[in-house]
Amino acid sequence: MGVKRKKKRGRLLTFVLCSFLIMAILFTALILMENEAGKNFRAELRARFETELIVTDQWPHAQSFDALYVLGGNIKAQRYKFNVVEKIHAQNICRKIYFMSNKGKMGYDANIARNLTVDEWSFLTLDNAGVSSADVVAITMGKGVFGTMTEAEEVAALVLKNGYRNLLLVASPYHSKRVRVTFEHFLSGTGIEVVVLGSGEPKYLRSLFMEWLKLKLYKILFMLH
C-alpha cells in the first residue's frame, strides 16, 4: 500500500511540474506582447501577484524576539535584508542573528588580496553595520531540492532545540507568503510566533510569476506529505 501511494504521489508531482512548465512557457509569451493589451495584462497580473504574495508583518517596536533568521539569496538580495537586520539590531529587540552559510567565493578583493567567501562578506557587512560577529551565526544547511523548505526545516529544528518562543524572519517581500506558509508548516502546533519582515527588494514580473508557481508547488507538496 505504501509503495502504491508513493507511486501515485510521484505521478501527481510529475503532472504538476509539467503543468507548471507549460504555464511558464505560455506566461512568457504573454508578457512579451508589446501592444496595449499586453501592457494592461502585465499591470493587472502584477497587482494580482503582489496581493497574493506579499504578506509581511508590521515593523515590531516594543516586543523583543529570541532570534532572527535572514532567508538566503544572492548578494544583491542580501544587501537589502542586511539593511533590515541593521535596523532591528539598533532597536535592541533581537540580539541573535542567523543566516544560511555559503562557502562560495566572491570577486577578488584588492584590499585583502584574495576572494572573500560569501560567509566572510556577510559577517563583514553586518559588522560594518554595527552588528557584532558575536551575535551572528552562519547555519550550515542540509542538501535539499527546495531551498526555502530546507531552510525552514533546519531553522525550525534550531528554534525548538534552543527553546525560542518567537522568531523574526527577513525575506524579499514577494517571497514572504511562501516563507510564512513554509515556516508555519514546520512549526505547526509549537505555539512559536513567527513574524515576517520584508526587505524592500524590488522584483520583476517574471520573478513574481516564478514565485507564484513555487508557492503553488509548496502547497501541493505539503498536502501530499
ABEGO torsion letter per residue (X at the ends): XAAAAAAAAAAAAAAAAAAAAAAAAAAAAAAABABAAAAAAAAAAAAAAAAAABBBBBBBAABBBABBBBBBEBAAAAAAAAAAAAAAAAAGABABBBBBBBABBBBBBAAAGBBBBAAAAAAAAAAAAGBBAAABBBBBBBBBABAAAAAAAAAAAAAAAAGBABBBBBBBAAAAAAAAAAAAAAABGAGBBBBBBBAGBBBBAAAAAAAAAAAAAAAAAAAAX
